[in-house]
Amino acid sequence: MSILERFSVALAASAVELPGPELVPERLARTAAQVLPVDGAGLSLFFTSGRRLPLGASDDDAAVAERLQFTVGEGPCLSAHATGRPVTADEATIRLRWPAFYEELSARTAIRGVISLPMEDEFRGFGALDLYLAEPGDVRAVSLADALDVVAEVAGVFRATNRRASPQADGPAWLDAPSAGRRSLVWQAMGFVNAGLGISSADALELLRAHAYGEGVDLDEVAARVVARELPLEELSLDSDAPHG
């Protein structure tokens, strides 16, 4: 059975455990992690600079890794998105190229290797599949050809789902994925900071990132606290040691 045949069978089976069109991204991430020799996978979309929307992850570590890249503003997926080319990074590469990301990743997850693959076709330039590995050297054991076949299949599922979406809908149902809803709080928090402190949206995002990094928490968590008015804007301050992305 080819990898695409195995992907199709596994994806169909996952619908039993994860029913509902909004969970399509999570099903795709779990299926990718199942058919490839990796320990986890995650899917995300990029809309504009700095706005990365997580859609689904195969497991908790994969979800944390996505949030960490977004929080520190650096990492393999952001580089893959910027170049439009796959990025394969073992532990040494991650430590060297993205030190802030590596510091958090190694402290909070078992992940030590990442393969980031931009999506093609109509998702070219704003969709990506991240593959995560626990053993540092295992990135070299993953067939890039197989991984590219899988990401092409993932894009095909999204494309088909788009076509089935109702013209009256605001967008495909998978945009209502739980992780996407949590990330939307960041955009709300940016608006609060923008208006409350009279700074640009880009500076608001950097301020939130700096606070998250300084506190050792995810940006999504800081945003939720800002929106809930649990974190006064006066407490936000730029940290000169925080990474900028």
ZAMARGU-4260 file (C-alpha; in steps of 0.2 Angstrom, whole numbers, plus 5000, padded with zeros to 4 digits):
<rodrens>
0) 5000/5000/5000 | 5007/5017/4995 | 5009/5031/5008 | 4994/5040/4999 | 4983/5025/5001
5) 4988/5023/5019 | 4985/5042/5022 | 4967/5040/5014 | 4963/5025/5025 | 4969/5033/5041
10) 4960/5049/5037 | 4944/5040/5035 | 4946/5030/5051 | 4950/5046/5061 | 4933/5054/5056
15) 4925/5041/5069 | 4935/5048/5083 | 4935/5066/5077 | 4918/5070/5069 | 4913/5087/5062
20) 4920/5098/5048 | 4929/5110/5060 | 4940/5096/5066 | 4946/5092/5048 | 4963/5100/5052
25) 4966/5090/5068 | 4962/5074/5058 | 4974/5079/5045 | 4988/5082/5057 | 4985/5066/5067
30) 4985/5056/5050 | 5001/5064/5044 | 5009/5059/5061 | 5003/5042/5059 | 5008/5038/5041
35) 5025/5047/5042 | 5039/5041/5054 | 5037/5057/5065 | 5031/5060/5083 | 5019/5074/5079
40) 5012/5086/5066 | 5003/5103/5066 | 4994/5113/5053 | 4994/5132/5052 | 4989/5146/5040
45) 4998/5163/5038 | 4986/5178/5033 | 4997/5193/5035 | 5014/5197/5043 | 5014/5191/5061
50) 4997/5183/5059 | 4998/5164/5060 | 4983/5154/5063 | 4985/5136/5070 | 4972/5124/5063
55) 4976/5107/5071 | 4989/5097/5080 | 4991/5079/5082 | 4996/5080/5101 | 5000/5092/5115
60) 5018/5094/5111 | 5014/5098/5093 | 5002/5111/5099 | 5014/5118/5111 | 5028/5119/5098
65) 5017/5130/5086 | 5012/5142/5100 | 5031/5144/5105 | 5036/5148/5087 | 5022/5161/5087
70) 5026/5168/5104 | 5045/5171/5101 | 5042/5175/5083 | 5055/5163/5075 | 5057/5145/5071
75) 5057/5133/5056 | 5039/5135/5051 | 5041/5154/5050 | 5057/5152/5039 | 5048/5139/5028
80) 5034/5152/5025 | 5046/5166/5022 | 5056/5156/5009 | 5043/5145/5002 | 5054/5130/5003
85) 5054/5115/5015 | 5065/5117/5030 | 5073/5102/5039 | 5081/5106/5056 | 5089/5094/5068
90) 5092/5099/5086 | 5109/5107/5082 | 5101/5118/5068 | 5087/5123/5079 | 5099/5129/5093
95) 5110/5138/5081 | 5097/5147/5070 | 5082/5150/5082 | 5090/5150/5100 | 5075/5158/5108
100) 5063/5145/5101 | 5075/5131/5105 | 5077/5137/5123 | 5058/5136/5126 | 5055/5120/5115
105) 5068/5110/5124 | 5062/5116/5141 | 5043/5112/5137 | 5042/5098/5125 | 5051/5082/5120
110) 5053/5088/5102 | 5071/5090/5095 | 5069/5090/5077 | 5057/5099/5065 | 5052/5098/5046
115) 5042/5112/5040 | 5033/5110/5023 | 5024/5125/5014 | 5008/5120/5005 | 5006/5121/4987
120) 4992/5126/4975 | 4980/5139/4981 | 4987/5137/4998 | 5005/5142/4992 | 5012/5156/5002
125) 5001/5154/5017 | 4998/5136/5023 | 5011/5125/5031 | 5013/5107/5038 | 5025/5105/5053
130) 5032/5088/5057 | 5040/5085/5074 | 5053/5072/5080 | 5059/5068/5097 | 5075/5060/5092
135) 5087/5074/5086 | 5094/5064/5071 | 5078/5057/5065 | 5074/5072/5053 | 5086/5063/5041
140) 5077/5047/5042 | 5061/5055/5035 | 5059/5054/5016 | 5056/5071/5010 | 5047/5064/4994
145) 5034/5055/5006 | 5032/5071/5016 | 5029/5081/5001 | 5016/5069/4995 | 5007/5070/5012
150) 5007/5089/5012 | 5000/5089/4994 | 4987/5077/5000 | 4983/5089/5015 | 4981/5104/5003
155) 4970/5093/4992 | 4958/5090/5007 | 4957/5108/5011 | 4954/5112/4993 | 4940/5100/4992
160) 4932/5106/5008 | 4933/5124/5002 | 4923/5119/4986 | 4910/5111/4997 | 4908/5127/5008
165) 4891/5136/5007 | 4892/5152/4998 | 4883/5160/5013 | 4896/5154/5025 | 4910/5166/5031
170) 4922/5152/5026 | 4926/5134/5027 | 4921/5125/5043 | 4939/5121/5048 | 4942/5139/5051
175) 4931/5136/5067 | 4944/5124/5073 | 4946/5126/5092 | 4965/5131/5091 | 4960/5145/5078
180) 4947/5152/5090 | 4960/5153/5104 | 4972/5162/5092 | 4959/5175/5087 | 4961/5182/5105
185) 4978/5188/5100 | 4971/5199/5087 | 4958/5205/5099 | 4972/5209/5112 | 4982/5218/5099
190) 4967/5229/5096 | 4966/5233/5115 | 4984/5237/5116 | 4984/5247/5100 | 4969/5258/5106
195) 4974/5258/5124 | 4992/5263/5122 | 4991/5272/5106 | 5004/5261/5097 | 5004/5252/5080
200) 4997/5235/5078 | 5015/5228/5074 | 5021/5236/5091 | 5006/5230/5100 | 5011/5212/5094
205) 5029/5214/5099 | 5024/5221/5116 | 5013/5206/5119 | 5027/5194/5113 | 5039/5202/5125
210) 5028/5200/5140 | 5024/5182/5136 | 5043/5178/5133 | 5047/5187/5149 | 5034/5178/5159
215) 5038/5161/5151 | 5020/5159/5145 | 5012/5157/5128 | 5007/5173/5118 | 4989/5165/5117
220) 4988/5165/5136 | 4994/5183/5138 | 4981/5188/5125 | 4967/5179/5134 | 4972/5188/5150
225) 4972/5205/5141 | 4955/5202/5133 | 4948/5196/5150 | 4955/5212/5158 | 4965/5202/5170
230) 4981/5210/5164 | 4981/5229/5164 | 4989/5237/5149 | 5000/5247/5161 | 5009/5231/5166
235) 5014/5227/5149 | 5032/5233/5145 | 5045/5229/5132 | 5059/5217/5137 | 5075/5222/5128
240) 5080/5204/5129 | 5064/5197/5121 | 5066/5190/5103 | 5058/5200/5089 | 5051/5191/5074
</rodrens>
